[in-house]
Amino acid sequence: MFCGYYASTGDAEHSAELAGYRGDRKLKGDRLLCDEAILDEIDRQLQLRRRTLPRLAAVGYQRLAFGGISDALRLLFTNEPTPELLDGMDMFMISEIKRNRDGMLEIKFFDRLKALDKLGSGADEGADMRGLLNAIGRQAEAAGGENEDG
């Protein structure tokens, strides 16, 4: 579990916490990063993420382009939403929620047309998607290197 969290976050201490380690999580995370088998598994998970990211992005863009907004509208018209109500809502389409000065709830949605454009241009895993994937990979490698050294 630590390896999966570390591949996502690049933070050894936080990954140890999420994986359920007790005590000094920073020390535990740093020790885990000294284990060759752990490093190999992190590398394997990063490689897997690089291969699957374009498909995951496409699924996300499909949700943005074609998803419903009924839960967001229900939230807009609910005076005091409970944590249970919020927990059951699909808010994937929402980019921002805030209360204005009058106490009214403002909800901003992601742009459906931009999502459709990304779906159209990224359907064949074009240059934009590869560029995004490469940037994420470079960032993950940099984060891994920083934590190993210090």
C-alpha positions, 0 to 999 in steps of 0.5 A: 500500500505504501508503494501505491500511495508514494507513487501518487503523492511522492511524499514518504511520510504521508504515504506511510500514514495512509498505508496505516503505519504507526509511530514516526511515519517520516522515519518509517517512510524514509526507511521503506525508500531505502529498500530495493524491493520497495523502490522496484515496486514504486517504479513498477507502479509509476510505469503502470500509471504512465501507461494508463493515464491517457485512458483515465484522462479520457474517462474523466473528460467523458464524465465532464462532457456528458455527466449529469448535474442533478446532484449539484442542483440538489446541493444548490437548493439545499439549505443545510446539507448534511455530511451524509447527503454530501457524501452520496453526491456526485460532484465531479462536474463542479470546479468551484463551490463558494458562498457569496456575501449574501450567503448564497451558494455559487457553483461553477462547472467545468467547461463541457466544450473544452472536455469535448475538445480534449476528447476529440484531440486526445482520442488517438493519444495525441501530442497533448496527452503525451505531453501531459503524461511526460510532464507528470512522469517527470514530476513523479521522478523528481519527487521520488528523487527529492525524498530519497536524498533528503 
